[in-house]
Amino acid sequence: MTAGCWPAGLRIPGQTGTTNDGSGTIGLLDGKKALITGSRRGIGAAIALKFAAEGADVGLNDVVRDAEADKTMAGVAGLGRKFSWHQADIGNTDQRARMFDEFLEAHGRIDILVNNAVDSRDVPFLEVDEAFWDHLVGHGLKGYVFASQRAAKEMIAQGGGGKIVSISSVHSYRAWPHDSVYGIVKAGLNRMAKSLALDLSGTGINVNCVAPGYIDSRVLPLSEEPNRGGAGYADEAMEWIPSRRGGLPVDIANAVLFLSSSMADYVNGETLLVDGGLLTGGTPS
């Protein structure tokens, strides 16, 4: 675990504004402490940077630490926020417990949990074995359930409520070829949000999901960043997306920010689709 607060003037390559996408901020999460699983890159990293830009200190988690993880930590630090790093598989009971212990030691409390870590491999149903099932369900569903339970217990003990947001998927609403296990896991998250919202009634804890569509989370050279979400990404699906573009990690980060802020205090047990309208008129196979 690494904790620190780097100089506010430090910026990640290509960063010119106060946020990772150059937009203004209004401090929606000032003083909040947020733990984001699966946040070394992609959607998780975008959420971490968005939260930091809005005033939160963040704990970053993933199963490996690499150059992408270091880039994300530098980005959070460059926004003047405290960060901590927690290398753990959230599907592993001991590693998950250590992650929370280290986060609480570094930050003192937890106000927001974002469940994002998942393995999205597609495997034809007749080739699914128990090892793959246990792996994907272990960290993509069981890990989310028990991470949410630990976060909720801490939030109740410290008082003040909190927000739990899980990243679901359009795969929770309809099937694509070879996505049986992934789809089952994601559908389970939507149902989990409803049950937890009900079981945590009166605690001030809100539990919701965000369901992304086609999101361009590829690792790209800086020179190609302006083309993210455009031609060359999910071209076969564009005619089915009313917004006529692939989604960006920041699109999901914006939705998670809303659900994690006081603006969503009366949103509970819901799943918010962020898919550019993909599911409105049917989808390609």
C-alpha positions as CSV (number, residue, x, y, z in Angstrom):
1,M,0.0,0.0,0.0
2,T,1.3,3.4,-0.9
3,A,-0.3,6.7,0.4
4,G,0.7,10.2,-0.5
5,C,-0.3,13.6,-1.7
6,W,1.9,14.9,-4.5
7,P,2.4,18.6,-5.5
8,A,-0.8,20.2,-7.0
9,G,1.2,21.4,-10.0
10,L,2.0,17.9,-11.3
11,R,0.1,16.9,-14.4
12,I,-0.2,13.7,-16.4
13,P,1.0,14.0,-20.0
14,G,-1.5,15.9,-22.1
15,Q,-3.5,17.3,-19.1
16,T,-4.2,20.9,-19.5
17,G,-7.2,21.7,-17.4
18,T,-8.3,21.0,-13.8
19,T,-9.8,17.6,-14.8
20,N,-8.8,14.7,-17.0
21,D,-11.2,16.0,-19.7
22,G,-10.6,19.7,-19.3
23,S,-14.0,20.5,-17.8
24,G,-14.6,22.7,-14.8
25,T,-15.4,21.4,-11.3
26,I,-17.7,22.5,-8.5
27,G,-16.4,20.4,-5.6
28,L,-19.2,17.8,-5.5
29,L,-17.2,15.4,-3.4
30,D,-15.2,17.8,-1.3
31,G,-13.6,16.0,1.7
32,K,-15.0,12.6,0.7
33,K,-13.0,9.4,0.9
34,A,-13.6,7.0,-2.0
35,L,-12.4,3.5,-2.7
36,I,-12.5,2.5,-6.4
37,T,-11.7,-1.1,-7.3
38,G,-10.2,-2.0,-10.7
39,S,-9.0,1.6,-11.1
40,R,-5.5,1.4,-12.5
41,R,-6.8,2.2,-16.1
42,G,-9.9,2.6,-18.2
43,I,-13.2,3.3,-16.6
44,G,-11.8,2.9,-13.1
45,A,-9.0,5.4,-13.7
46,A,-11.5,7.9,-15.2
47,I,-13.6,7.6,-12.1
48,A,-10.6,8.2,-9.8
49,L,-9.6,11.3,-11.8
50,K,-13.1,12.6,-11.8
51,F,-13.5,12.1,-8.1
52,A,-10.2,13.8,-7.4
53,A,-11.1,16.7,-9.5
54,E,-14.3,17.1,-7.5
55,G,-12.4,17.1,-4.2
56,A,-12.3,13.5,-3.0
57,D,-9.3,11.6,-1.7
58,V,-9.1,8.2,-3.4
59,G,-8.0,4.6,-2.9
60,L,-6.9,2.9,-6.1
61,N,-7.0,-0.9,-6.5
62,D,-6.1,-3.5,-9.0
63,V,-4.6,-6.9,-9.2
64,V,-1.4,-5.6,-10.7
65,R,0.6,-2.4,-10.5
66,D,2.1,-1.2,-13.8
67,A,2.8,2.0,-15.8
68,E,-0.9,2.6,-16.3
69,A,-1.5,2.4,-12.5
70,D,1.4,4.9,-11.9
71,K,0.0,7.2,-14.5
72,T,-3.4,7.2,-12.7
73,M,-1.8,7.9,-9.3
74,A,0.2,10.7,-10.8
75,G,-3.1,12.2,-12.2
76,V,-4.8,12.0,-8.9
77,A,-1.8,13.6,-7.2
78,G,-1.6,16.2,-9.9
79,L,-5.1,17.3,-8.8
80,G,-3.9,17.9,-5.3
81,R,-5.6,15.0,-3.7
82,K,-4.4,12.3,-1.3
83,F,-4.3,8.8,-2.8
84,S,-3.5,5.3,-1.7
85,W,-2.7,2.2,-3.7
86,H,-4.1,-1.3,-2.8
87,Q,-3.0,-4.3,-4.8
88,A,-5.6,-7.0,-4.3
89,D,-8.0,-9.4,-5.9
90,I,-11.4,-8.4,-4.5
91,G,-12.6,-12.0,-5.0
92,N,-10.1,-13.2,-2.4
93,T,-11.4,-12.9,1.1
94,D,-8.0,-12.1,2.8
95,Q,-6.9,-9.7,0.1
96,R,-10.2,-7.9,0.1
97,A,-10.0,-7.5,3.9
98,R,-6.5,-6.2,3.7
99,M,-7.5,-3.7,1.0
100,F,-10.2,-2.2,3.3
101,D,-7.9,-2.2,6.4
102,E,-5.2,-0.4,4.4
103,F,-7.6,2.1,2.9
104,L,-9.1,2.9,6.3
105,E,-5.6,3.3,7.8
106,A,-4.7,5.7,5.1
107,H,-7.9,7.7,4.9
108,G,-9.6,7.3,8.3
109,R,-13.1,6.6,6.9
110,I,-15.0,5.5,3.8
111,D,-17.7,7.6,2.2
112,I,-17.9,6.1,-1.3
113,L,-17.3,2.6,-2.7
114,V,-17.2,2.0,-6.4
115,N,-17.1,-1.6,-7.5
116,N,-15.5,-1.7,-10.9
117,A,-13.0,-4.6,-11.1
118,V,-14.0,-7.4,-13.5
119,D,-12.6,-9.8,-16.1
120,S,-14.7,-9.4,-19.2
121,R,-13.6,-12.5,-21.2
122,D,-16.2,-14.1,-23.5
123,V,-16.3,-17.9,-23.4
124,P,-18.9,-20.0,-25.3
125,F,-21.3,-21.7,-22.8
126,L,-20.3,-25.3,-23.8
127,E,-16.7,-24.4,-23.0
128,V,-17.4,-22.8,-19.6
129,D,-15.7,-24.8,-16.8
130,E,-16.0,-24.4,-13.1
131,A,-12.7,-22.7,-12.8
132,F,-13.7,-19.9,-15.1
133,W,-17.1,-19.6,-13.4
134,D,-15.5,-19.4,-9.9
135,H,-13.0,-16.9,-11.2
136,L,-15.5,-14.5,-12.8
137,V,-18.3,-14.9,-10.3
138,G,-15.7,-14.7,-7.5
139,H,-14.5,-11.2,-8.2
140,G,-17.3,-9.9,-10.4
141,L,-20.2,-10.7,-8.1
142,K,-19.1,-12.3,-4.8
143,G,-16.3,-9.7,-4.5
144,Y,-18.8,-6.9,-5.1
145,V,-21.3,-8.3,-2.6
146,F,-18.8,-8.6,0.2
147,A,-16.9,-5.4,-0.6
148,S,-20.3,-3.7,-0.4
149,Q,-21.0,-5.4,2.9
150,R,-17.7,-4.3,4.5
151,A,-18.2,-0.7,3.2
152,A,-21.7,-0.6,4.5
153,K,-20.6,-1.8,8.0
154,E,-17.9,0.9,8.1
155,M,-20.3,3.6,6.9
156,I,-22.9,2.7,9.6
157,A,-20.3,2.5,12.3
158,Q,-18.8,5.9,11.4
159,G,-22.2,7.6,10.8
160,G,-23.2,9.9,8.0
161,G,-24.3,7.4,5.4
162,G,-22.5,6.8,2.1
163,K,-22.7,5.8,-1.5
164,I,-22.1,2.4,-3.1
165,V,-22.0,2.2,-6.9
166,S,-21.3,-0.9,-9.0
167,I,-20.4,-1.0,-12.6
168,S,-22.9,-3.3,-14.4
169,S,-23.3,-3.5,-18.2
170,V,-25.7,-3.6,-21.1
171,H,-25.0,-7.3,-21.0
172,S,-27.2,-7.4,-17.9
173,Y,-30.2,-6.5,-20.1
174,R,-29.7,-8.6,-23.2
175,A,-27.4,-11.4,-24.4
176,W,-24.5,-11.4,-26.8
177,P,-22.8,-14.5,-28.1
178,H,-20.5,-16.2,-25.5
179,D,-21.3,-13.8,-22.7
180,S,-23.3,-16.2,-20.5
181,V,-21.2,-16.0,-17.3
182,Y,-20.4,-12.3,-17.8
183,G,-24.1,-11.5,-18.4
184,I,-25.2,-13.5,-15.3
185,V,-22.7,-11.6,-13.2
186,K,-23.8,-8.2,-14.4
187,A,-27.5,-9.0,-14.1
188,G,-26.8,-10.0,-10.5
189,L,-25.4,-6.6,-9.8
190,N,-28.6,-4.9,-10.8
191,R,-30.5,-7.1,-8.5
192,M,-28.0,-6.7,-5.8
193,A,-28.5,-2.9,-5.8
194,K,-32.2,-3.4,-5.2
195,S,-31.7,-5.8,-2.3
196,L,-29.0,-3.7,-0.6
197,A,-31.0,-0.5,-1.0
198,L,-33.9,-2.2,0.8
199,D,-31.8,-4.0,3.5
200,L,-29.9,-0.8,4.3
201,S,-33.1,1.3,4.7
202,G,-32.6,4.1,7.2
203,T,-28.8,4.0,7.2
204,G,-28.3,6.9,4.8
205,I,-26.5,4.6,2.4
206,N,-27.5,4.6,-1.3
207,V,-26.7,1.6,-3.5
208,N,-26.9,1.9,-7.3
209,C,-25.4,0.7,-10.6
210,V,-24.2,2.2,-13.8
211,A,-24.6,0.0,-16.9
212,P,-22.1,1.0,-19.7
213,G,-22.5,0.3,-23.4
214,Y,-19.6,0.3,-25.8
215,I,-16.9,2.2,-23.9
216,D,-13.5,2.7,-25.6
217,S,-11.1,1.8,-22.7
218,R,-8.2,0.8,-24.9
219,V,-4.7,1.8,-23.9
220,L,-3.7,4.2,-26.8
221,P,-0.7,6.3,-27.6
222,L,-1.2,10.0,-26.8
223,S,-1.2,10.8,-30.5
224,E,-4.3,8.6,-30.9
225,E,-6.2,9.9,-27.9
226,P,-8.3,12.4,-29.9
227,N,-9.8,9.6,-31.9
228,R,-11.0,7.6,-28.8
229,G,-14.5,6.4,-29.3
230,G,-14.6,7.2,-33.0
231,A,-13.8,5.4,-36.2
232,G,-12.1,2.1,-35.7
233,Y,-13.8,1.4,-32.4
234,A,-16.9,-0.8,-32.4
235,D,-17.7,0.3,-36.0
236,E,-20.2,-2.5,-36.5
237,A,-22.3,-1.1,-33.7
238,M,-22.4,2.6,-34.6
239,E,-25.6,2.4,-36.7
240,W,-27.3,1.0,-33.6
241,I,-26.1,3.8,-31.2
242,P,-28.3,7.0,-31.5
243,S,-25.4,9.1,-30.2
244,R,-23.3,7.8,-33.2
245,R,-20.1,7.4,-31.2
246,G,-18.5,5.0,-28.9
247,G,-18.6,5.9,-25.2
248,L,-15.6,7.3,-23.3
249,P,-14.5,6.3,-19.9
250,V,-15.3,9.8,-18.7
251,D,-19.0,9.3,-19.8
252,I,-19.2,6.5,-17.2
253,A,-17.2,8.6,-14.6
254,N,-19.7,11.4,-15.0
255,A,-22.6,9.0,-14.2
256,V,-20.8,7.5,-11.2
257,L,-20.0,11.0,-10.0
258,F,-23.7,11.9,-10.1
259,L,-24.7,8.7,-8.1
260,S,-21.9,9.3,-5.6
261,S,-22.8,12.9,-4.9
262,S,-25.6,14.6,-2.9
263,M,-27.4,15.2,-6.2
264,A,-28.4,11.6,-6.2
265,D,-29.5,11.4,-2.5
266,Y,-33.0,10.3,-3.6
267,V,-31.8,7.7,-6.2
268,N,-31.6,4.3,-4.6
269,G,-31.6,0.7,-5.9
270,E,-31.4,1.8,-9.5
271,T,-29.3,0.9,-12.6
272,L,-28.5,3.8,-14.9
273,L,-27.9,2.9,-18.5
274,V,-25.1,4.9,-20.1
275,D,-25.0,3.5,-23.6
276,G,-25.6,6.3,-26.0
277,G,-29.1,4.8,-26.6
278,L,-27.7,1.4,-27.8
279,L,-30.6,-0.6,-26.3
280,T,-33.4,1.7,-27.5
281,G,-34.0,0.0,-30.8
282,G,-32.3,-3.4,-30.8
283,T,-28.7,-4.2,-31.2
284,P,-26.4,-6.2,-33.6
285,S,-25.4,-9.7,-32.6
